[in-house]
Amino acid sequence: MPETTPANVYPERLHALRTQMLAEADITSVQNQELIQSRREQICDAALELFLEKGFAATTVRDICARSGVNQASIYDYIANKNDILRRLLNQLWFREDVPTLSVILQDQSLSLEEAIEQYFRESWVHKRKGTLLAYRCVPHMQPEDRQALHAREYAAMKDLADQLSLRLGIDTEDRRLDIVANLMVFLSAFGPMRDWLNRDIPNDQILRAVAVGAAAMVRSLEDENAK
């Protein structure tokens, strides 16, 4: 996916990881690139639905073939195995670069803390919903190197946010409370996708504002305690 924001906007830690995608199998048995792209989209779209419906472990390649319409005899011309499909989906949906992190949004000083947090949650909950569900549900079934890559991204996002909160609040960067709050903020970015089934009778904007205001109050409590 093309990067649409200047690289120097992104905080250092996460930017260093932005090009480190999960390794996708290099399959060269088919030369027609348009056909490869089309078939892989069919396969990945079907697999995503099945992984979220049935779970990664319970989904078979036969299931994916039946849902996608790709013949079982030819599916391996486009993907290597189920783990290869999962990596491709996570690269597209969870590692996507067009959804800004909170540390990036907070650099806009014209936004209040509540506005910045609400924008972050809105972007994450809407555009990364399926990627978040896929990542969290499939962690137990990932290859060790893939789990490590996801953890590295999460840690980098947390540390970048802690640095940005330090600047916003005027708190020393060594204050470990920043890491705790930053970790909770990253966790809350998964709250909407993973818990929205509990709130289907509440308008999304109302949920967003309530969670953003509560999260902002939590962040400001650090500033208040530091002033004592």
Stockholm file with secondary structure:
# STOCKHOLM 1.0

chainA/1-228         MPETTPANVYPERLHALRTQMLAEADITSVQNQELIQSRREQICDAALELFLEKGFAATTVRDICARSGVNQASIYDYIANKNDILRRLLNQLWFREDVPTLSVILQDQSLSLEEAIEQYFRESWVHKRKGTLLAYRCVPHMQPEDRQALHAREYAAMKDLADQLSLRLGIDTEDRRLDIVANLMVFLSAFGPMRDWLNRDIPNDQILRAVAVGAAAMVRSLEDENAK
#=GR chainA/1-228 SS CCCCSCGGGSCHHHHHHTTCCCCCCCCCSCCCHHHHHHHHHHHHHHHHHHHHHHCTTTCCHHHHHHHHCCCTTTGGGTCSSHHHHHHHHHHHHTSCSSSCCHHHHTTCTTSCHHHHHHHHHHHHHHHSHHHHHHHHHHGGGSCHHHHHHHHHHHHHHHHHHHHHHHHHHTCCTTCTHHHHHHHHHHHHTTHHHHHGGGCTTSCHHHHHHHHHHHHHHHHHHHHHHHHC
#=GC SS_cons         CCCCSCGGGSCHHHHHHTTCCCCCCCCCSCCCHHHHHHHHHHHHHHHHHHHHHHCTTTCCHHHHHHHHCCCTTTGGGTCSSHHHHHHHHHHHHTSCSSSCCHHHHTTCTTSCHHHHHHHHHHHHHHHSHHHHHHHHHHGGGSCHHHHHHHHHHHHHHHHHHHHHHHHHHTCCTTCTHHHHHHHHHHHHTTHHHHHGGGCTTSCHHHHHHHHHHHHHHHHHHHHHHHHC
//
